Amino acid sequence: MVRTKDGVEVDPSGKLPGRGAYLHPNQECWSTALEGNGLQKALRTKLSEDDRKALEEYMRGLPHTTNQVPGADGVISEDTSKV
């Protein structure tokens, strides 16, 4: 997602200009990010009520969890422990 002059937007391409933050594409990660202030801190902005509602709506379309886990370096890798 990215903070633009018009607010916070979901940016799956990662190419929109502005201050960005990366979240795993699952509800668990998004829920955690929206509950605390980490997302606001990363984007260096306060989420408006409209931004929060739009992000929560987008989140509902994501899978609950994925079988991907971040590695020690923050890179997403496939979790093979469940295979």
C-alpha positions as CSV (number, residue, x, y, z in Angstrom):
1,M,0.0,0.0,0.0
2,V,1.0,3.6,-0.4
3,R,0.4,6.9,1.1
4,T,-0.5,9.5,-1.6
5,K,-1.6,13.1,-1.4
6,D,-5.2,11.8,-1.6
7,G,-4.8,9.3,1.3
8,V,-3.8,5.6,1.6
9,E,-4.3,3.3,-1.3
10,V,-3.8,-0.4,-1.9
11,D,-1.0,-0.7,-4.6
12,P,-0.5,-4.4,-5.6
13,S,1.9,-3.3,-8.3
14,G,4.1,-1.5,-5.8
15,K,4.7,1.2,-8.4
16,L,2.5,4.2,-7.2
17,P,4.6,7.2,-6.0
18,G,4.5,7.9,-2.3
19,R,5.5,6.4,1.0
20,G,4.8,2.7,0.8
21,A,4.4,-0.3,3.1
22,Y,4.3,-4.0,2.3
23,L,1.9,-6.5,3.9
24,H,1.5,-10.2,3.3
25,P,-1.6,-10.8,1.2
26,N,-3.7,-12.4,3.9
27,Q,-6.3,-11.2,6.4
28,E,-4.2,-12.2,9.4
29,C,-1.4,-9.9,8.5
30,W,-3.7,-7.0,7.5
31,S,-5.8,-7.3,10.7
32,T,-2.6,-7.1,12.8
33,A,-1.4,-4.1,10.8
34,L,-4.8,-2.3,11.1
35,E,-5.2,-3.0,14.8
36,G,-2.0,-1.4,16.0
37,N,-0.3,1.8,14.9
38,G,2.5,0.1,13.0
39,L,1.0,0.8,9.6
40,Q,0.5,4.4,10.4
41,K,4.0,4.6,11.7
42,A,5.4,2.9,8.5
43,L,3.4,5.2,6.2
44,R,4.1,8.2,8.5
45,T,0.5,9.3,8.5
46,K,-2.7,8.9,10.5
47,L,-5.3,6.7,8.8
48,S,-8.5,8.5,8.1
49,E,-11.8,6.7,8.9
50,D,-12.4,6.5,5.1
51,D,-8.9,5.0,4.6
52,R,-9.4,2.5,7.3
53,K,-12.8,1.4,6.0
54,A,-11.4,1.0,2.4
55,L,-8.4,-1.1,3.7
56,E,-10.7,-3.3,5.8
57,E,-13.0,-3.8,2.8
58,Y,-10.0,-4.8,0.7
59,M,-8.8,-7.1,3.5
60,R,-12.1,-9.1,3.5
61,G,-11.3,-10.2,-0.1
62,L,-7.9,-11.7,1.0
63,P,-7.4,-15.3,2.2
64,H,-7.4,-15.7,5.9
65,T,-3.9,-17.0,6.0
66,T,-1.3,-18.2,3.5
67,N,1.3,-20.9,3.6
68,Q,4.0,-18.2,3.2
69,V,6.2,-17.0,6.1
70,P,8.7,-14.2,6.2
71,G,12.3,-15.3,6.5
72,A,14.9,-13.8,8.9
73,D,15.7,-11.2,6.2
74,G,12.0,-10.3,5.8
75,V,11.7,-12.0,2.4
76,I,8.6,-14.1,2.0
77,S,9.4,-17.7,1.4
78,E,7.3,-20.8,1.0
79,D,6.5,-22.6,4.3
80,T,7.2,-26.3,3.6
81,S,6.7,-27.5,7.1
82,K,3.1,-28.3,6.4
83,V,3.7,-30.2,3.1
